[in-house]
Structures are given as C-alpha cells and as structure tokens.
Amino acid sequence: MPLTTSTGPEYARILGIGAAVPSRVVDNAEMCTFIDSSDEWIQQRTGIVERRWLGEGESLETLSLDAAAQALEHAGLTGADIDAVVVSTVSHLIQTPSLAAMLAAKLDTPGAAAFDISAACAGFCYGIAMGEALVRAGSARHVLVIGAETLSEITDLSDRSTAFLFADGAGAAIIGASDTPAIGPVVWGSDGHQADVIHMTRTWPEAVATGESSHFFMDGRPVFRWATGFIATAAQRCLDAAGLTADEIDVFVPHQANNRITDAMLRHLTLPDSVKVARSIKHYGNNSAASIPVAIVDMLASGEASSGDVVLMIGFGAGLVYAGQVVVLP
Ligand SMILES: CC(C)(COP(=O)(O)OP(=O)(O)OC[C@H]1O[C@@H](n2cnc3c(N)ncnc32)[C@H](O)[C@@H]1OP(=O)(O)O)[C@@H](O)C(=O)NCCC(=O)NCCS
C-alpha cells in the first residue's frame, strides 16, 4: 500500500533565542534567614551569590511567555509561524493540561501541536533534540522550545542542604530549517537506578493524606559524583558526535548546577583558554531547564558570546537524565 510519509529539510538550526528571570533578587544574606548557613559557605561550595525567585505578578507562565516573545522577535517570526510548542518543566504544578498548550494559545499559534516533557535540568537540551528532529522529519516548520522552572515554589526552605541552590527562570528557542549544519547529534540517556537521588518527596495522594506539600529533594553527593564523572565524559561525546575538537568551539554552557561541577568538567574537556564558559549560576542560581538558555542569553547580552558562535551545551538532572549537543548560535 503506498503511504505518504513526511520529509523535511536536511538541516535545522536555532533561529532565535530568549530568556526571562523574575524580578525578585534573593541574595545569600536573605537565604541565611531561612537556613543555617553563610554567604561564604554557599559561594565557596557552589559559586552562587544570589538567585531569582518569583516576584509580585510573576509566574511560570509569565516568564515563559516573556522568553518566547523574545525568541520569536529574535527569529523575526510570530506565533502564527509556530507549528509545535515543546515545554520542558518539572514545576508546572497542574498536571494537565500541559503548560505548552496554554502557551500555544496565548502566543496565538494556529493551534500548534503542544506538549510538556519532564527531563528536569536536562530539559532544554532534550527540547532542542526534539525540535531539531521534528523540523528535519517534516513534522513542523518551526518549533518553539521552552525550558521553564519556578523551583522556588517546590523548594523545601527548611532543608539547608538544597534550599540555597534552586531558582526560577525561563528560556526559549525557535528551531527551523537551515541550509547548513547547525545542531549536532544529541548525546543523551538516563539512569533510573539513581531515581532516588533527586525526586519530589510526596505523591499527590500522600500530600493530601498528610496535609504536607511535596518538595524537591536532592542528595547532593551522588549527583556531584555522577556529574563530575559520567557527565563530563558525555560532554566529550557531544563534541565527538558533532565531529569537532575542543579548539573548534567558542562557548561551553553546562547546566548551571554548581561551579565546582563546571570546573571538574573543564579539567576533563581541556578546552583552550579562548573558550568562554558560562557561569551565570553566580547571579541566577540553578533554575533547572532554564539554566542553559538563560546563560546563553546572558552571554550574548554581555558580548561574551556572539551570533555564529559554536556552543557545546549539556544538561543533567533528576531521573537521572542527561542530554547535550553542539549548536550554532543565532
Ligand atoms: C549540594 C552541594 C553543594 C553540597 O555540597 P557538599 O560539599 O557535598 O556538602 P555536604 O552535603 O557533603 O556537607 C558538607 C558539610 O557542610 C555542611 N552543610 C550542608 N549544608 C550546609 C549549608 N547550607 N551551610 C553550611 N554548611 C552546610 C554539612 O553539614 C557538612 O558538615 P560536616 O562536614 O560537619 O558533616 C553539593 O553536593 C552539590 O552541588 N551537589 C550537586 C548538586 C547538583 O548538581 N544538582 C544538580 C541537579 S539538578
């Protein structure tokens, strides 16, 4: 039986990128009003000086819309051009409908395909992989990929081993056809055997039964070991998959989890000094699926990164899951 299948362009690229962080700045001094800690300890262990939490009138949705509007403008497109919306988030606190469907309507897309993915801090790179695949398969002309989190809403402020890390933010990218290669193969995977090291503390029925909310829990040491070992080698595999060597990239953007993890990755990758390294955790904390696009937009704004730069990015987090690829900046 002859059956028509979809066909798409040979290559895809990021056409536009945007990011939004909330207005409320929570510095380490304020953090230490919630937990027994110190500015010195937090900075030394993580590199975080301050983080952004939702302020008055701000929400996961407003941050996402702001980031998406910037990405659309950067790409020279409008919502009418978007065929699919992919949102990566673990902090959309209504299980259904998806945040993606709500955003697709607010952005005036023509009823775009819309779905959320749960890939925690690896979510933006998962989204880029999906967007690239959808475009190249001919399933969508333009895909809006969003990584958005409001972890402040699920952080346990009495947990001194994690509360200082988590933050809020959103990032967005538009993916469309390209004449030249501009998104490398994704290197990704999961290790559900380590599901326990980062997880929500209660199911909905447990929360109802106990009257206690569900919080984000993390056992930092195994995550640290995994990130500085396995993930550092995965970053190298992203370069290998793209057929590039370390001296052929301009920017390295690892998930902003901890500066010490970034340092360990740098020791493994031995990047030349000319490569700019994202350190936006200092001012924005760990905003999970948003951290990579927030860092990229920050580096573009400061002039540290430029259009056309070749970027190695890698995300990792709850699942455990990871994903990374090399992309060319719009
Ligand atoms: C969370 C993290 C910063 C903790 O740093 P750490 O060096 O592993 O700290 P530990 O939990 O081993 O605790 C070390 C000491 O500091 C103490 N401590 C823990 N939290 C503290 C805080 N907020 N302030 C001061 N002291 C603290 C501990 O009690 C312990 O004291 P002890 O040595 O007297 O027992 C680190 O494990 C980490 O970054 N992990 C990875 C996080 C990550 O990548 N997440 C991304 C996933 S999305």
The ligand as a MOL file (V3000), in Angstrom:
LIG
                    3D

  0  0  0     0  0            999 V3000
M  V30 BEGIN CTAB
M  V30 COUNTS 48 50 0 0 0
M  V30 BEGIN ATOM
M  V30 1 C 24.6340 20.4100 47.4030 0
M  V30 2 C 26.1360 20.5700 47.4940 0
M  V30 3 C 26.5270 21.9960 47.1390 0
M  V30 4 C 26.5840 20.2820 48.9140 0
M  V30 5 O 27.9910 20.4160 48.9840 0
M  V30 6 P 28.8370 19.2670 49.6960 0
M  V30 7 O 30.2290 19.7090 49.6980 0
M  V30 8 O 28.5070 17.9780 49.0090 0
M  V30 9 O 28.2510 19.3180 51.1560 0
M  V30 10 P 27.8550 18.1060 52.0860 0
M  V30 11 O 26.4070 17.8300 51.9030 0
M  V30 12 O 28.8230 16.9760 51.8950 0
M  V30 13 O 28.1260 18.7290 53.5020 0
M  V30 14 C 29.4350 19.1490 53.8960 0
M  V30 15 C 29.3420 19.8260 55.2290 0
M  V30 16 O 28.6710 21.0870 55.0780 0
M  V30 17 C 27.5250 21.1240 55.9440 0
M  V30 18 N 26.4680 21.8450 55.2850 0
M  V30 19 C 25.4890 21.3280 54.4820 0
M  V30 20 N 24.7060 22.3230 54.0350 0
M  V30 21 C 25.1980 23.4620 54.5440 0
M  V30 22 C 24.8280 24.8050 54.4190 0
M  V30 23 N 23.7760 25.2110 53.6740 0
M  V30 24 N 25.5740 25.7360 55.0410 0
M  V30 25 C 26.6430 25.3900 55.7700 0
M  V30 26 N 27.0340 24.1150 55.9540 0
M  V30 27 C 26.3220 23.1670 55.3170 0
M  V30 28 C 27.1830 19.6940 56.2300 0
M  V30 29 O 26.5080 19.5700 57.4570 0
M  V30 30 C 28.5470 19.0360 56.2780 0
M  V30 31 O 29.1370 19.3000 57.5190 0
M  V30 32 P 30.0920 18.1920 58.2250 0
M  V30 33 O 31.2500 18.0270 57.2960 0
M  V30 34 O 30.4450 18.8400 59.5080 0
M  V30 35 O 29.2570 16.9720 58.3330 0
M  V30 36 C 26.8530 19.6070 46.5160 0
M  V30 37 O 26.6960 18.2950 46.9630 0
M  V30 38 C 26.3680 19.6900 45.1190 0
M  V30 39 O 26.4810 20.7020 44.4560 0
M  V30 40 N 25.8310 18.5930 44.5790 0
M  V30 41 C 25.3460 18.5460 43.2130 0
M  V30 42 C 24.1760 19.4140 43.0690 0
M  V30 43 C 23.7260 19.4260 41.6610 0
M  V30 44 O 24.4950 19.3570 40.7480 0
M  V30 45 N 22.4950 19.4880 41.4050 0
M  V30 46 C 22.0510 19.4880 40.0690 0
M  V30 47 C 20.9970 18.5840 39.9200 0
M  V30 48 S 19.6710 19.4210 39.2320 0
M  V30 END ATOM
M  V30 BEGIN BOND
M  V30 1 1 1 2
M  V30 2 1 2 3
M  V30 3 1 2 4
M  V30 4 1 2 36
M  V30 5 1 4 5
M  V30 6 1 5 6
M  V30 7 2 6 7
M  V30 8 1 6 8
M  V30 9 1 6 9
M  V30 10 1 9 10
M  V30 11 2 10 11
M  V30 12 1 10 12
M  V30 13 1 10 13
M  V30 14 1 13 14
M  V30 15 1 14 15
M  V30 16 1 15 16
M  V30 17 1 15 30
M  V30 18 1 16 17
M  V30 19 1 17 18
M  V30 20 1 17 28
M  V30 21 1 18 19
M  V30 22 1 18 27
M  V30 23 2 19 20
M  V30 24 1 20 21
M  V30 25 1 21 22
M  V30 26 2 21 27
M  V30 27 1 22 23
M  V30 28 2 22 24
M  V30 29 1 24 25
M  V30 30 2 25 26
M  V30 31 1 26 27
M  V30 32 1 28 29
M  V30 33 1 28 30
M  V30 34 1 30 31
M  V30 35 1 31 32
M  V30 36 2 32 33
M  V30 37 1 32 34
M  V30 38 1 32 35
M  V30 39 1 36 37
M  V30 40 1 36 38
M  V30 41 2 38 39
M  V30 42 1 38 40
M  V30 43 1 40 41
M  V30 44 1 41 42
M  V30 45 1 42 43
M  V30 46 2 43 44
M  V30 47 1 43 45
M  V30 48 1 45 46
M  V30 49 1 46 47
M  V30 50 1 47 48
M  V30 END BOND
M  V30 END CTAB
M  END
